[in-house]
Amino acid sequence: QVRLVESGGGLVQPGGSLRLSCVASGIGFNLYELAWYRQAPQKERELVARIATSGTTNYVDSVKGRFSISRDNAKNTVYLQMNSLRPEDTAVYSCNARRLVLTSYWGLGTQVTVSS
């Protein structure tokens, strides 16, 4: 069975940092594109960061220069380092693993709250 489990969310003050982790099991991890999405209350889900099997990364404009996605294939884990956090970053962050577009798996998400 496929499982994606996120961790690392919490409450942080503006300007602070968090590091999210997502551990995958039940898939050939090296074959999958990995991504972090987020969804805030009353808003649609958006793609935050993506890392391809090649290591190529993409970020939504609002987090460029602040967030960094990385993967550790030996640990079947994808990370999202979040720095200089802003209140508008508050959301549930979920990881996604995708292969050949038609195969996609989701974790349940971890809550990130940025507030003073």
N, C-alpha and C positions, 0 to 999 in steps of 0.2 A: 504494500500500500504506500501511496505517496503522501508525504507529510512535509509541510513547510511551517516552521515555528519561529515567530519573531520574538525578540526581546530587546530590552534596553530603553524603552520609552519611560516617560515620567514627567515630572513637573520641573521646569527650569526657568530662571529669570531671563528677561531679554538680554541678549549679548552672550549668553551661556552656550554650552556645548553638550551634545549627547551623541552617543555612538550606538546605532541600532545594529542588531545581528539577526540573521535569518539562517537557520540550519535546515537543510533539506535531507530527506531520506527517501529511498525507494525509486530514485531516478539515476540515470547516468549523468551525473552532475556536469561533467566537462562538456557535454553536448548541448547544454541549455544556455540560452540567453537569460540573463537575470535582470530584474528591475525592481525599483521601489515606487509604489504609488501612494497617494494620500487622498483622504476625503475628509473635508471639514463639514460641520453641520450646515445644512441647507445649500451645500455646494456639490457639484459633480466630482467624481473621482478624476484625478489628474496624474499623469506620469511625471515623476520627480526626477528619476535618474535611471539609466539603463547601462548595462555592461554586456557586451557581446562575448562570444566564446573566444574571439581574437584579443579581447582586452579593450577594444574601442568603447569609449564612454560617451553618453549624451546626457544633457541636463536641461530641465526647463529653465527659461531665462531668469526666473525669480530666485533661483538658488545657485546660479553660476558664481563661482568664486567663494562660496560659503560651504557647500556640501561636496562630498567626495564619495563615490561608490567604488568598492573594491571587492575582489573575490579571492577566496582561498580554497582552491579545488581539493587540496589534501584534507581539509576539514569540512567539505561540502557546505561552506558558509559564504554568504554575501553580507557585506557590511555597508552601512551608510553613516559616514562621519558628518555630523552637522555642527557647524560653528556659526557664531554670530547670529544666534537664533532670534527670530522676531515673533511677535504675537500672531501674525498672519501665517506662521508655520504650524500653528496648532491644528492638529488633525489626527486621524487614525492612519498610521502608516502600515502598509501591507507589502509583502514581497511577492514576486511573481516569477515563475520559471516557464520559459517557452521554448519549444522546439518545432521547427517547420510550420510555424504560424498556427496550425490547427491543434496543436497540443499545448495546453497551458494549465498551470497549477497555481493555486493561491493559498497563502496563509491567512489566518484570521485577523491579523493586524495587532499593532501595539499603539497605545495612545501616547501622543506627545502633546503636552500643554506648555505653552510659553506665556508666562504671566508674571507680573510684578506683585 
